[in-house]
C-alpha cells in the first residue's frame, strides 16, 4: 500500500454529528496522556529495549516486537498499545507497516501518536490467533506483566487493535480483559473465532468493517458491546456498495467512558480502505488510522467512572435477552393475572416495559407497565413458568439483580433460580422460565431504558 492521505466523509446516525466529504482528519497526537496510574516499572532504568524478543508463555516460546518511543521518560506513565496481525501475517508486518512503512506501522498508530506510546506486535502461533485454551489471552497477560514491570506504563491506558484474525483476537481481549484494556478496535473481524471468554463487561469499542465482507459478523461483535455498555440499540447506517465512502456512528446512551463506534465502509476484506475508491487499499491514504487514534486518544489517563447501579427505582426498562437481543414480553399484551412471560422481537410497547419496585434486603419486584402486575415464579422447581400476578410482595415475586457489568442476571428469592429463556431459543414466543444460574447469555438481560 502506498500513496498520500485522502479526505474522508463520515455520517453519524440519529441526531449525532454529520461529517461531510472533505473534512480534515484530526492531527496526530503530540501530547502524552495526563498522568494516570503508574505501573511498577515507573522510575526504573529499563532492561527492555525496542526490537524482537521472546518469552515463555504457557510452556511455549512466544515472540513479539516492542517499540519504545524515542522520547521515553521512565518517570512519566505512557500508553501501551497492542497490534495483532491477520491470518498468515506476522508481527513484523504490523510493526513495519509493510509496503506503506512508517505511515501504517501498528495500523497507523505509531505515526498518529506523536512518539508518545509504547507499541507491541505479538506473533501468533501458526500466524493466527486460535487462542486454544485461552493461550493467546495468557500470552497477552504475560506481555502486559513483563512490560508494566519494566517500563513506565499508565495502567489505565492499554489498547488493542487487529485486522481480520487479529480483529477477532482484539475482540477476545475485549471479552476477557475488559478490566485490563481501556479500549479495543476490531477491523474486519470475521466473528468470535478467537473466543469470547466472559463477554459481559463494558469496554470502549470501535468496529470497522466493509459492507461487502460478511458485515453481519462485524455487527454481531459490535452489538455485544452495545449491550454491555448500555448503549441505545439502533440500525446504524451503512454506505451502499459503489458509494466509495464510509460512515461513522457514535452510539448514544452508552455508559459514561464506554463509547461504541461503528465505521462501515464501501469495500471488502481490507485493513486500510480509502474513500473515493471502492476496494482500494492504502495505509498511507486510509481514513481509518486518524479515526482509530482519535478513538484511543480521547481517554485521558483517568480511571473510567464506575458503572451506575444496575437498576433505578421508578425508571422504565426493556429487558433484552443477551443471546437473542429480543425483549421480555407479557404474552399477547394481556392484562390478566397468569399471563406468561415470553421473549419477542423488541418493539418497546407497554407490555415490554417494566419498572423495579424495592423490596426487603436488596430485592426488587418487577412490574409490567401495561398491567401494573408483577412478575412471579409459579414454584421453586427448575423450569417453572414466570407469569404476571397482583403485587403481594411475596418471595416468589422478589428478584435479585446480579450486575455483570452489562447484561444482568435476575435471580428469584423463593427458588434461587435465574430468569432463563428456555433452551436458549432465539425464536419469538420462546417462554421465559427459571433455571439454575449459569451466567449463560440466555440468562442475562440488558436493562435498556424505555
Helices and strands as residue ranges (DSSP letters): E 51-57, E 60-67, E 78-84, H 91-96, G 98-104, H 109-113, E 117-122, G 125-127, G 132-134, H 135-150, E 153-163, H 165-176, E 183-187, E 204-210, H 215-228, E 249-250, E 260-265, H 288-297, E 317-321, E 327-330, G 331-333, E 341-344, G 350-352, E 354-358, G 360-362, E 364-368, E 374-377, E 386-389, G 395-397, E 399-402, E 409-412, E 418-421, G 422-424, E 432-435, G 441-443, E 445-449
